[in-house]
Amino acid sequence: MKVFVVKYANQADLNVYKVNYANQANENKGLWYFVNYANQADKKIYFVDYPNQSDLKIFFVDYANQAGWRSKEKKHLLF
């Protein structure tokens, strides 16, 4: 999936919080854990340079409780 990181939360389809442990990134609520190798990943994410190249626009938030979907119609992309 192609992802573009936006500058402001209100531009995002999904607000994402990067967690420290893989077991914290369960369900589809915007809690992401980044692995070192592609074969360890459940989903493969490619960061693109322009919004029109992306399937999903995300914004990285500072706290886990800020994570979540802003655009429900795109939620199916990460199931």
N, CA, C and O atoms as a Maestro MAE file, in Angstrom:
{
 s_m_m2io_version
 :::
 2.0.0
}

f_m_ct {
 s_m_title
 :::
 protein
 m_atom[316] {
  # First column is atom index #
  i_m_mmod_type
  r_m_x_coord
  r_m_y_coord
  r_m_z_coord
  i_m_residue_number
  s_m_chain_name
  s_m_pdb_residue_name
  s_m_pdb_atom_name
  i_m_atomic_number
  :::
  1 25 0.830 -1.160 0.000 1 A "MET " " N  " 7
  2 3 0.000 0.000 0.000 1 A "MET " " CA " 6
  3 2 0.885 1.237 0.000 1 A "MET " " C  " 6
  4 15 1.917 1.280 0.669 1 A "MET " " O  " 8
  5 25 0.470 2.228 -0.751 2 A "LYS " " N  " 7
  6 3 1.212 3.483 -0.857 2 A "LYS " " CA " 6
  7 2 0.619 4.501 0.110 2 A "LYS " " C  " 6
  8 15 -0.590 4.729 0.135 2 A "LYS " " O  " 8
  9 25 1.498 5.108 0.907 3 A "VAL " " N  " 7
  10 3 1.084 6.018 1.970 3 A "VAL " " CA " 6
  11 2 1.801 7.352 1.817 3 A "VAL " " C  " 6
  12 15 2.985 7.406 1.486 3 A "VAL " " O  " 8
  13 25 1.063 8.420 2.064 4 A "PHE " " N  " 7
  14 3 1.647 9.758 2.067 4 A "PHE " " CA " 6
  15 2 1.435 10.362 3.450 4 A "PHE " " C  " 6
  16 15 0.338 10.286 4.003 4 A "PHE " " O  " 8
  17 25 2.481 10.959 4.009 5 A "VAL " " N  " 7
  18 3 2.402 11.593 5.321 5 A "VAL " " CA " 6
  19 2 2.057 13.072 5.123 5 A "VAL " " C  " 6
  20 15 2.811 13.819 4.499 5 A "VAL " " O  " 8
  21 25 0.912 13.477 5.661 6 A "VAL " " N  " 7
  22 3 0.464 14.863 5.539 6 A "VAL " " CA " 6
  23 2 1.020 15.709 6.679 6 A "VAL " " C  " 6
  24 15 1.507 15.176 7.676 6 A "VAL " " O  " 8
  25 25 0.945 17.028 6.526 7 A "LYS " " N  " 7
  26 3 1.499 17.949 7.521 7 A "LYS " " CA " 6
  27 2 0.549 18.218 8.681 7 A "LYS " " C  " 6
  28 15 0.986 18.574 9.776 7 A "LYS " " O  " 8
  29 25 -0.751 18.049 8.445 8 A "TYR " " N  " 7
  30 3 -1.744 18.388 9.460 8 A "TYR " " CA " 6
  31 2 -2.739 17.237 9.633 8 A "TYR " " C  " 6
  32 15 -3.105 16.567 8.667 8 A "TYR " " O  " 8
  33 25 -3.166 17.023 10.869 9 A "ALA " " N  " 7
  34 3 -4.061 15.913 11.196 9 A "ALA " " CA " 6
  35 2 -5.373 15.958 10.425 9 A "ALA " " C  " 6
  36 15 -5.912 14.911 10.065 9 A "ALA " " O  " 8
  37 25 -5.895 17.155 10.167 10 A "ASN " " N  " 7
  38 3 -7.186 17.243 9.477 10 A "ASN " " CA " 6
  39 2 -7.110 16.899 7.993 10 A "ASN " " C  " 6
  40 15 -8.143 16.825 7.327 10 A "ASN " " O  " 8
  41 25 -5.905 16.688 7.463 11 A "GLN " " N  " 7
  42 3 -5.727 16.273 6.066 11 A "GLN " " CA " 6
  43 2 -5.651 14.751 5.934 11 A "GLN " " C  " 6
  44 15 -5.668 14.228 4.820 11 A "GLN " " O  " 8
  45 25 -5.568 14.049 7.040 12 A "ALA " " N  " 7
  46 3 -5.299 12.611 7.035 12 A "ALA " " CA " 6
  47 2 -6.564 11.766 6.953 12 A "ALA " " C  " 6
  48 15 -7.638 12.170 7.397 12 A "ALA " " O  " 8
  49 25 -6.401 10.580 6.369 13 A "ASP " " N  " 7
  50 3 -7.439 9.552 6.430 13 A "ASP " " CA " 6
  51 2 -7.310 8.774 7.738 13 A "ASP " " C  " 6
  52 15 -8.294 8.284 8.291 13 A "ASP " " O  " 8
  53 25 -6.068 8.675 8.215 14 A "LEU " " N  " 7
  54 3 -5.774 7.898 9.416 14 A "LEU " " CA " 6
  55 2 -4.710 8.613 10.235 14 A "LEU " " C  " 6
  56 15 -3.674 9.019 9.708 14 A "LEU " " O  " 8
  57 25 -4.980 8.766 11.542 15 A "ASN " " N  " 7
  58 3 -3.966 9.259 12.469 15 A "ASN " " CA " 6
  59 2 -3.245 8.042 13.033 15 A "ASN " " C  " 6
  60 15 -3.876 7.117 13.544 15 A "ASN " " O  " 8
  61 25 -1.916 8.049 12.934 16 A "VAL " " N  " 7
  62 3 -1.102 6.885 13.295 16 A "VAL " " CA " 6
  63 2 -0.201 7.203 14.478 16 A "VAL " " C  " 6
  64 15 0.412 8.268 14.553 16 A "VAL " " O  " 8
  65 25 -0.139 6.252 15.397 17 A "TYR " " N  " 7
  66 3 0.802 6.320 16.511 17 A "TYR " " CA " 6
  67 2 1.749 5.133 16.410 17 A "TYR " " C  " 6
  68 15 1.308 3.989 16.293 17 A "TYR " " O  " 8
  69 25 3.057 5.404 16.454 18 A "LYS " " N  " 7
  70 3 4.050 4.335 16.378 18 A "LYS " " CA " 6
  71 2 4.258 3.746 17.775 18 A "LYS " " C  " 6
  72 15 4.699 4.439 18.692 18 A "LYS " " O  " 8
  73 25 3.934 2.460 17.924 19 A "VAL " " N  " 7
  74 3 4.083 1.781 19.214 19 A "VAL " " CA " 6
  75 2 5.461 1.131 19.318 19 A "VAL " " C  " 6
  76 15 6.153 0.953 18.316 19 A "VAL " " O  " 8
  77 25 5.845 0.782 20.538 20 A "ASN " " N  " 7
  78 3 7.174 0.230 20.788 20 A "ASN " " CA " 6
  79 2 7.265 -1.283 20.660 20 A "ASN " " C  " 6
  80 15 8.353 -1.833 20.488 20 A "ASN " " O  " 8
  81 25 6.120 -1.955 20.743 21 A "TYR " " N  " 7
  82 3 6.116 -3.410 20.712 21 A "TYR " " CA " 6
  83 2 5.057 -3.926 19.742 21 A "TYR " " C  " 6
  84 15 3.979 -3.345 19.617 21 A "TYR " " O  " 8
  85 25 5.370 -5.009 19.067 22 A "ALA " " N  " 7
  86 3 4.478 -5.564 18.048 22 A "ALA " " CA " 6
  87 2 3.101 -5.922 18.608 22 A "ALA " " C  " 6
  88 15 2.095 -5.738 17.923 22 A "ALA " " O  " 8
  89 25 3.041 -6.425 19.829 23 A "ASN " " N  " 7
  90 3 1.753 -6.850 20.378 23 A "ASN " " CA " 6
  91 2 0.827 -5.676 20.712 23 A "ASN " " C  " 6
  92 15 -0.347 -5.886 21.018 23 A "ASN " " O  " 8
  93 25 1.340 -4.448 20.657 24 A "GLN " " N  " 7
  94 3 0.501 -3.268 20.879 24 A "GLN " " CA " 6
  95 2 -0.212 -2.831 19.602 24 A "GLN " " C  " 6
  96 15 -1.134 -2.016 19.653 24 A "GLN " " O  " 8
  97 25 0.203 -3.360 18.476 25 A "ALA " " N  " 7
  98 3 -0.334 -2.944 17.175 25 A "ALA " " CA " 6
  99 2 -1.388 -3.910 16.672 25 A "ALA " " C  " 6
  100 15 -1.358 -4.312 15.509 25 A "ALA " " O  " 8
  101 25 -2.317 -4.284 17.532 26 A "ASN " " N  " 7
  102 3 -3.378 -5.186 17.096 26 A "ASN " " CA " 6
  103 2 -4.597 -4.400 16.656 26 A "ASN " " C  " 6
  104 15 -4.741 -3.222 16.983 26 A "ASN " " O  " 8
  105 25 -5.456 -5.047 15.927 27 A "GLU " " N  " 7
  106 3 -6.670 -4.463 15.367 27 A "GLU " " CA " 6
  107 2 -6.330 -3.412 14.314 27 A "GLU " " C  " 6
  108 15 -5.193 -3.342 13.847 27 A "GLU " " O  " 8
  109 25 -7.286 -2.621 13.952 28 A "ASN " " N  " 7
  110 3 -7.125 -1.661 12.858 28 A "ASN " " CA " 6
  111 2 -7.461 -0.261 13.370 28 A "ASN " " C  " 6
  112 15 -8.393 0.385 12.893 28 A "ASN " " O  " 8
  113 25 -6.675 0.192 14.359 29 A "LYS " " N  " 7
  114 3 -7.009 1.446 15.033 29 A "LYS " " CA " 6
  115 2 -5.932 2.515 14.917 29 A "LYS " " C  " 6
  116 15 -5.979 3.510 15.640 29 A "LYS " " O  " 8
  117 25 -4.962 2.333 14.022 30 A "GLY " " N  " 7
  118 3 -3.946 3.357 13.831 30 A "GLY " " CA " 6
  119 2 -2.726 3.210 14.707 30 A "GLY " " C  " 6
  120 15 -1.900 4.120 14.772 30 A "GLY " " O  " 8
  121 25 -2.595 2.082 15.382 31 A "LEU " " N  " 7
  122 3 -1.401 1.809 16.168 31 A "LEU " " CA " 6
  123 2 -0.490 0.930 15.321 31 A "LEU " " C  " 6
  124 15 -0.808 -0.229 15.054 31 A "LEU " " O  " 8
  125 25 0.642 1.485 14.902 32 A "TRP " " N  " 7
  126 3 1.539 0.788 13.979 32 A "TRP " " CA " 6
  127 2 2.859 0.449 14.643 32 A "TRP " " C  " 6
  128 15 3.387 1.205 15.459 32 A "TRP " " O  " 8
  129 25 3.374 -0.711 14.266 33 A "TYR " " N  " 7
  130 3 4.705 -1.138 14.691 33 A "TYR " " CA " 6
  131 2 5.525 -1.409 13.433 33 A "TYR " " C  " 6
  132 15 5.098 -2.161 12.557 33 A "TYR " " O  " 8
  133 25 6.690 -0.800 13.349 34 A "PHE " " N  " 7
  134 3 7.550 -0.960 12.180 34 A "PHE " " CA " 6
  135 2 8.592 -2.044 12.454 34 A "PHE " " C  " 6
  136 15 9.287 -2.017 13.470 34 A "PHE " " O  " 8
  137 25 8.684 -2.998 11.527 35 A "VAL " " N  " 7
  138 3 9.640 -4.105 11.656 35 A "VAL " " CA " 6
  139 2 10.890 -3.810 10.825 35 A "VAL " " C  " 6
  140 15 10.901 -2.900 9.996 35 A "VAL " " O  " 8
  141 25 11.929 -4.588 11.062 36 A "ASN " " N  " 7
  142 3 13.193 -4.373 10.351 36 A "ASN " " CA " 6
  143 2 13.245 -5.038 8.982 36 A "ASN " " C  " 6
  144 15 13.975 -4.593 8.097 36 A "ASN " " O  " 8
  145 25 12.472 -6.101 8.812 37 A "TYR " " N  " 7
  146 3 12.535 -6.863 7.570 37 A "TYR " " CA " 6
  147 2 11.132 -7.083 7.009 37 A "TYR " " C  " 6
  148 15 10.185 -7.312 7.762 37 A "TYR " " O  " 8
  149 25 11.005 -7.013 5.697 38 A "ALA " " N  " 7
  150 3 9.711 -7.131 5.028 38 A "ALA " " CA " 6
  151 2 9.005 -8.446 5.338 38 A "ALA " " C  " 6
  152 15 7.778 -8.477 5.432 38 A "ALA " " O  " 8
  153 25 9.756 -9.525 5.498 39 A "ASN " " N  " 7
  154 3 9.122 -10.823 5.753 39 A "ASN " " CA " 6
  155 2 8.515 -10.918 7.153 39 A "ASN " " C  " 6
  156 15 7.811 -11.883 7.451 39 A "ASN " " O  " 8
  157 25 8.774 -9.945 8.007 40 A "GLN " " N  " 7
  158 3 8.180 -9.914 9.346 40 A "GLN " " CA " 6
  159 2 6.856 -9.144 9.368 40 A "GLN " " C  " 6
  160 15 6.138 -9.179 10.367 40 A "GLN " " O  " 8
  161 25 6.539 -8.466 8.297 41 A "ALA " " N  " 7
  162 3 5.386 -7.552 8.275 41 A "ALA " " CA " 6
  163 2 4.084 -8.247 7.909 41 A "ALA " " C  " 6
  164 15 4.062 -9.175 7.101 41 A "ALA " " O  " 8
  165 25 3.005 -7.783 8.516 42 A "ASP " " N  " 7
  166 3 1.662 -8.213 8.125 42 A "ASP " " CA " 6
  167 2 1.199 -7.419 6.913 42 A "ASP " " C  " 6
  168 15 0.533 -7.958 6.029 42 A "ASP " " O  " 8
  169 25 1.547 -6.151 6.873 43 A "LYS " " N  " 7
  170 3 1.216 -5.259 5.754 43 A "LYS " " CA " 6
  171 2 2.500 -4.559 5.322 43 A "LYS " " C  " 6
  172 15 3.337 -4.204 6.152 43 A "LYS " " O  " 8
  173 25 2.643 -4.369 4.033 44 A "LYS " " N  " 7
  174 3 3.797 -3.645 3.515 44 A "LYS " " CA " 6
  175 2 3.361 -2.238 3.121 44 A "LYS " " C  " 6
  176 15 2.408 -2.048 2.366 44 A "LYS " " O  " 8
  177 25 4.082 -1.267 3.651 45 A "ILE " " N  " 7
  178 3 3.775 0.139 3.448 45 A "ILE " " CA " 6
  179 2 4.904 0.781 2.652 45 A "ILE " " C  " 6
  180 15 6.078 0.596 2.970 45 A "ILE " " O  " 8
  181 25 4.549 1.526 1.630 46 A "TYR " " N  " 7
  182 3 5.523 2.269 0.829 46 A "TYR " " CA " 6
  183 2 5.189 3.751 0.949 46 A "TYR " " C  " 6
  184 15 4.080 4.176 0.626 46 A "TYR " " O  " 8
  185 25 6.148 4.521 1.410 47 A "PHE " " N  " 7
  186 3 5.938 5.959 1.542 47 A "PHE " " CA " 6
  187 2 6.229 6.634 0.209 47 A "PHE " " C  " 6
  188 15 7.294 6.435 -0.374 47 A "PHE " " O  " 8
  189 25 5.289 7.426 -0.267 48 A "VAL " " N  " 7
  190 3 5.427 8.109 -1.555 48 A "VAL " " CA " 6
  191 2 5.648 9.606 -1.327 48 A "VAL " " C  " 6
  192 15 5.410 10.126 -0.237 48 A "VAL " " O  " 8
  193 25 6.103 10.278 -2.371 49 A "ASP " " N  " 7
  194 3 6.470 11.687 -2.268 49 A "ASP " " CA " 6
  195 2 5.313 12.660 -2.499 49 A "ASP " " C  " 6
  196 15 5.393 13.820 -2.095 49 A "ASP " " O  " 8
  197 25 4.249 12.203 -3.139 50 A "TYR " " N  " 7
  198 3 3.150 13.101 -3.492 50 A "TYR " " CA " 6
  199 2 1.808 12.491 -3.098 50 A "TYR " " C  " 6
  200 15 1.623 11.280 -3.218 50 A "TYR " " O  " 8
  201 25 0.873 13.311 -2.631 51 A "PRO " " N  " 7
  202 3 -0.425 12.783 -2.185 51 A "PRO " " CA " 6
  203 2 -1.204 12.048 -3.268 51 A "PRO " " C  " 6
  204 15 -1.919 11.091 -2.969 51 A "PRO " " O  " 8
  205 25 -1.077 12.481 -4.529 52 A "ASN " " N  " 7
  206 3 -1.842 11.832 -5.596 52 A "ASN " " CA " 6
  207 2 -1.300 10.453 -5.953 52 A "ASN " " C  " 6
  208 15 -1.930 9.730 -6.726 52 A "ASN " " O  " 8
  209 25 -0.148 10.074 -5.409 53 A "GLN " " N  " 7
  210 3 0.406 8.727 -5.620 53 A "GLN " " CA " 6
  211 2 -0.077 7.751 -4.550 53 A "GLN " " C  " 6
  212 15 0.165 6.550 -4.665 53 A "GLN " " O  " 8
  213 25 -0.738 8.232 -3.538 54 A "SER " " N  " 7
  214 3 -1.033 7.412 -2.367 54 A "SER " " CA " 6
  215 2 -2.425 6.774 -2.385 54 A "SER " " C  " 6
  216 15 -3.360 7.271 -3.014 54 A "SER " " O  " 8
  217 25 -2.516 5.664 -1.674 55 A "ASP " " N  " 7
  218 3 -3.802 5.027 -1.397 55 A "ASP " " CA " 6
  219 2 -4.390 5.587 -0.102 55 A "ASP " " C  " 6
  220 15 -5.606 5.621 0.087 55 A "ASP " " O  " 8
  221 25 -3.496 6.024 0.782 56 A "LEU " " N  " 7
  222 3 -3.882 6.429 2.127 56 A "LEU " " CA " 6
  223 2 -3.019 7.597 2.578 56 A "LEU " " C  " 6
  224 15 -1.805 7.601 2.371 56 A "LEU " " O  " 8
  225 25 -3.657 8.595 3.200 57 A "LYS " " N  " 7
  226 3 -2.924 9.733 3.762 57 A "LYS " " CA " 6
  227 2 -2.929 9.577 5.282 57 A "LYS " " C  " 6
  228 15 -3.979 9.382 5.895 57 A "LYS " " O  " 8
  229 25 -1.729 9.666 5.884 58 A "ILE " " N  " 7
  230 3 -1.632 9.489 7.328 58 A "ILE " " CA " 6
  231 2 -0.973 10.706 7.972 58 A "ILE " " C  " 6
  232 15 -0.297 11.501 7.318 58 A "ILE " " O  " 8
  233 25 -1.196 10.818 9.271 59 A "PHE " " N  " 7
  234 3 -0.546 11.831 10.094 59 A "PHE " " CA " 6
  235 2 -0.065 11.128 11.350 59 A "PHE " " C  " 6
  236 15 -0.832 10.410 11.991 59 A "PHE " " O  " 8
  237 25 1.205 11.327 11.710 60 A "PHE " " N  " 7
  238 3 1.752 10.722 12.922 60 A "PHE " " CA " 6
  239 2 1.407 11.596 14.123 60 A "PHE " " C  " 6
  240 15 1.741 12.780 14.157 60 A "PHE " " O  " 8
  241 25 0.734 10.998 15.110 61 A "VAL " " N  " 7
  242 3 0.324 11.714 16.322 61 A "VAL " " CA " 6
  243 2 1.287 11.408 17.462 61 A "VAL " " C  " 6
  244 15 2.074 10.465 17.390 61 A "VAL " " O  " 8
  245 25 1.213 12.220 18.515 62 A "ASP " " N  " 7
  246 3 2.134 12.105 19.644 62 A "ASP " " CA " 6
  247 2 1.679 11.139 20.731 62 A "ASP " " C  " 6
  248 15 2.488 10.688 21.542 62 A "ASP " " O  " 8
  249 25 0.391 10.822 20.749 63 A "TYR " " N  " 7
  250 3 -0.156 9.974 21.808 63 A "TYR " " CA " 6
  251 2 -1.059 8.900 21.221 63 A "TYR " " C  " 6
  252 15 -1.748 9.135 20.229 63 A "TYR " " O  " 8
  253 25 -1.054 7.726 21.832 64 A "ALA " " N  " 7
  254 3 -1.823 6.584 21.341 64 A "ALA " " CA " 6
  255 2 -3.318 6.874 21.288 64 A "ALA " " C  " 6
  256 15 -4.001 6.404 20.378 64 A "ALA " " O  " 8
  257 25 -3.834 7.634 22.239 65 A "ASN " " N  " 7
  258 3 -5.272 7.909 22.252 65 A "ASN " " CA " 6
  259 2 -5.712 8.858 21.146 65 A "ASN " " C  " 6
  260 15 -6.912 9.047 20.946 65 A "ASN " " O  " 8
  261 25 -4.767 9.462 20.418 66 A "GLN " " N  " 7
  262 3 -5.097 10.322 19.278 66 A "GLN " " CA " 6
  263 2 -5.181 9.536 17.974 66 A "GLN " " C  " 6
  264 15 -5.649 10.061 16.964 66 A "GLN " " O  " 8
  265 25 -4.732 8.290 17.989 67 A "ALA " " N  " 7
  266 3 -4.729 7.460 16.781 67 A "ALA " " CA " 6
  267 2 -6.144 7.035 16.423 67 A "ALA " " C  " 6
  268 15 -6.996 6.860 17.294 67 A "ALA " " O  " 8
  269 25 -6.378 6.873 15.127 68 A "GLY " " N  " 7
  270 3 -7.675 6.378 14.687 68 A "GLY " " CA " 6
  271 2 -8.043 6.882 13.312 68 A "GLY " " C  " 6
  272 15 -7.387 7.753 12.742 68 A "GLY " " O  " 8
  273 25 -9.111 6.308 12.800 69 A "TRP " " N  " 7
  274 3 -9.577 6.620 11.455 69 A "TRP " " CA " 6
  275 2 -10.356 7.914 11.424 69 A "TRP " " C  " 6
  276 15 -11.219 8.154 12.268 69 A "TRP " " O  " 8
  277 25 -10.049 8.741 10.454 70 A "ARG " " N  " 7
  278 3 -10.809 9.952 10.182 70 A "ARG " " CA " 6
  279 2 -11.699 9.736 8.959 70 A "ARG " " C  " 6
  280 15 -12.729 10.393 8.809 70 A "ARG " " O  " 8
  281 25 -11.296 8.817 8.093 71 A "SER " " N  " 7
  282 3 -12.022 8.519 6.868 71 A "SER " " CA " 6
  283 2 -12.419 7.043 6.879 71 A "SER " " C  " 6
  284 15 -11.631 6.178 6.497 71 A "SER " " O  " 8
  285 25 -13.632 6.768 7.314 72 A "LYS " " N  " 7
  286 3 -14.092 5.374 7.485 72 A "LYS " " CA " 6
  287 2 -14.113 4.594 6.170 72 A "LYS " " C  " 6
  288 15 -13.945 3.374 6.185 72 A "LYS " " O  " 8
  289 25 -14.315 5.261 5.039 73 A "GLU " " N  " 7
  290 3 -14.388 4.543 3.757 73 A "GLU " " CA " 6
  291 2 -13.043 3.970 3.330 73 A "GLU " " C  " 6
  292 15 -13.000 3.133 2.429 73 A "GLU " " O  " 8
  293 25 -11.952 4.391 3.943 74 A "LYS " " N  " 7
  294 3 -10.627 3.852 3.599 74 A "LYS " " CA " 6
  295 2 -10.193 2.743 4.571 74 A "LYS " " C  " 6
  296 15 -9.142 2.131 4.382 74 A "LYS " " O  " 8
  297 25 -10.979 2.492 5.580 75 A "LYS " " N  " 7
  298 3 -10.639 1.526 6.626 75 A "LYS " " CA " 6
  299 2 -10.379 0.125 6.065 75 A "LYS " " C  " 6
  300 15 -9.559 -0.617 6.606 75 A "LYS " " O  " 8
  301 25 -11.062 -0.229 5.002 76 A "HIS " " N  " 7
  302 3 -10.906 -1.560 4.404 76 A "HIS " " CA " 6
  303 2 -9.488 -1.806 3.868 76 A "HIS " " C  " 6
  304 15 -9.089 -2.956 3.687 76 A "HIS " " O  " 8
  305 25 -8.737 -0.748 3.616 77 A "LEU " " N  " 7
  306 3 -7.387 -0.897 3.048 77 A "LEU " " CA " 6
  307 2 -6.424 -1.642 3.969 77 A "LEU " " C  " 6
  308 15 -5.460 -2.246 3.500 77 A "LEU " " O  " 8
  309 25 -6.678 -1.602 5.258 78 A "LEU " " N  " 7
  310 3 -5.764 -2.251 6.204 78 A "LEU " " CA " 6
  311 2 -6.338 -3.471 6.886 78 A "LEU " " C  " 6
  312 15 -5.869 -3.865 7.954 78 A "LEU " " O  " 8
  313 25 -7.347 -4.073 6.286 79 A "PHE " " N  " 7
  314 3 -7.869 -5.336 6.838 79 A "PHE " " CA " 6
  315 2 -7.244 -6.515 6.141 79 A "PHE " " C  " 6
  316 15 -7.556 -7.660 6.466 79 A "PHE " " O  " 8
  :::
 }
 m_bond[315] {
  # First column is bond index #
  i_m_from
  i_m_to
  i_m_order
  :::
  1 1 2 1
  2 2 3 1
  3 3 4 2
  4 3 5 1
  5 5 6 1
  6 6 7 1
  7 7 8 2
  8 7 9 1
  9 9 10 1
  10 10 11 1
  11 11 12 2
  12 11 13 1
  13 13 14 1
  14 14 15 1
  15 15 16 2
  16 15 17 1
  17 17 18 1
  18 18 19 1
  19 19 20 2
  20 19 21 1
  21 21 22 1
  22 22 23 1
  23 23 24 2
  24 23 25 1
  25 25 26 1
  26 26 27 1
  27 27 28 2
  28 27 29 1
  29 29 30 1
  30 30 31 1
  31 31 32 2
  32 31 33 1
  33 33 34 1
  34 34 35 1
  35 35 36 2
  36 35 37 1
  37 37 38 1
  38 38 39 1
  39 39 40 2
  40 39 41 1
  41 41 42 1
  42 42 43 1
  43 43 44 2
  44 43 45 1
  45 45 46 1
  46 46 47 1
  47 47 48 2
  48 47 49 1
  49 49 50 1
  50 50 51 1
  51 51 52 2
  52 51 53 1
  53 53 54 1
  54 54 55 1
  55 55 56 2
  56 55 57 1
  57 57 58 1
  58 58 59 1
  59 59 60 2
  60 59 61 1
  61 61 62 1
  62 62 63 1
  63 63 64 2
  64 63 65 1
  65 65 66 1
  66 66 67 1
  67 67 68 2
  68 67 69 1
  69 69 70 1
  70 70 71 1
  71 71 72 2
  72 71 73 1
  73 73 74 1
  74 74 75 1
  75 75 76 2
  76 75 77 1
  77 77 78 1
  78 78 79 1
  79 79 80 2
  80 79 81 1
  81 81 82 1
  82 82 83 1
  83 83 84 2
  84 83 85 1
  85 85 86 1
  86 86 87 1
  87 87 88 2
  88 87 89 1
  89 89 90 1
  90 90 91 1
  91 91 92 2
  92 91 93 1
  93 93 94 1
  94 94 95 1
  95 95 96 2
  96 95 97 1
  97 97 98 1
  98 98 99 1
  99 99 100 2
  100 99 101 1
  101 101 102 1
  102 102 103 1
  103 103 104 2
  104 103 105 1
  105 105 106 1
  106 106 107 1
  107 107 108 2
  108 107 109 1
  109 109 110 1
  110 110 111 1
  111 111 112 2
  112 111 113 1
  113 113 114 1
  114 114 115 1
  115 115 116 2
  116 115 117 1
  117 117 118 1
  118 118 119 1
  119 119 120 2
  120 119 121 1
  121 121 122 1
  122 122 123 1
  123 123 124 2
  124 123 125 1
  125 125 126 1
  126 126 127 1
  127 127 128 2
  128 127 129 1
  129 129 130 1
  130 130 131 1
  131 131 132 2
  132 131 133 1
  133 133 134 1
  134 134 135 1
  135 135 136 2
  136 135 137 1
  137 137 138 1
  138 138 139 1
  139 139 140 2
  140 139 141 1
  141 141 142 1
  142 142 143 1
  143 143 144 2
  144 143 145 1
  145 145 146 1
  146 146 147 1
  147 147 148 2
  148 147 149 1
  149 149 150 1
  150 150 151 1
  151 151 152 2
  152 151 153 1
  153 153 154 1
  154 154 155 1
  155 155 156 2
  156 155 157 1
  157 157 158 1
  158 158 159 1
  159 159 160 2
  160 159 161 1
  161 161 162 1
  162 162 163 1
  163 163 164 2
  164 163 165 1
  165 165 166 1
  166 166 167 1
  167 167 168 2
  168 167 169 1
  169 169 170 1
  170 170 171 1
  171 171 172 2
  172 171 173 1
  173 173 174 1
  174 174 175 1
  175 175 176 2
  176 175 177 1
  177 177 178 1
  178 178 179 1
  179 179 180 2
  180 179 181 1
  181 181 182 1
  182 182 183 1
  183 183 184 2
  184 183 185 1
  185 185 186 1
  186 186 187 1
  187 187 188 2
  188 187 189 1
  189 189 190 1
  190 190 191 1
  191 191 192 2
  192 191 193 1
  193 193 194 1
  194 194 195 1
  195 195 196 2
  196 195 197 1
  197 197 198 1
  198 198 199 1
  199 199 200 2
  200 199 201 1
  201 201 202 1
  202 202 203 1
  203 203 204 2
  204 203 205 1
  205 205 206 1
  206 206 207 1
  207 207 208 2
  208 207 209 1
  209 209 210 1
  210 210 211 1
  211 211 212 2
  212 211 213 1
  213 213 214 1
  214 214 215 1
  215 215 216 2
  216 215 217 1
  217 217 218 1
  218 218 219 1
  219 219 220 2
  220 219 221 1
  221 221 222 1
  222 222 223 1
  223 223 224 2
  224 223 225 1
  225 225 226 1
  226 226 227 1
  227 227 228 2
  228 227 229 1
  229 229 230 1
  230 230 231 1
  231 231 232 2
  232 231 233 1
  233 233 234 1
  234 234 235 1
  235 235 236 2
  236 235 237 1
  237 237 238 1
  238 238 239 1
  239 239 240 2
  240 239 241 1
  241 241 242 1
  242 242 243 1
  243 243 244 2
  244 243 245 1
  245 245 246 1
  246 246 247 1
  247 247 248 2
  248 247 249 1
  249 249 250 1
  250 250 251 1
  251 251 252 2
  252 251 253 1
  253 253 254 1
  254 254 255 1
  255 255 256 2
  256 255 257 1
  257 257 258 1
  258 258 259 1
  259 259 260 2
  260 259 261 1
  261 261 262 1
  262 262 263 1
  263 263 264 2
  264 263 265 1
  265 265 266 1
  266 266 267 1
  267 267 268 2
  268 267 269 1
  269 269 270 1
  270 270 271 1
  271 271 272 2
  272 271 273 1
  273 273 274 1
  274 274 275 1
  275 275 276 2
  276 275 277 1
  277 277 278 1
  278 278 279 1
  279 279 280 2
  280 279 281 1
  281 281 282 1
  282 282 283 1
  283 283 284 2
  284 283 285 1
  285 285 286 1
  286 286 287 1
  287 287 288 2
  288 287 289 1
  289 289 290 1
  290 290 291 1
  291 291 292 2
  292 291 293 1
  293 293 294 1
  294 294 295 1
  295 295 296 2
  296 295 297 1
  297 297 298 1
  298 298 299 1
  299 299 300 2
  300 299 301 1
  301 301 302 1
  302 302 303 1
  303 303 304 2
  304 303 305 1
  305 305 306 1
  306 306 307 1
  307 307 308 2
  308 307 309 1
  309 309 310 1
  310 310 311 1
  311 311 312 2
  312 311 313 1
  313 313 314 1
  314 314 315 1
  315 315 316 2
  :::
 }
}
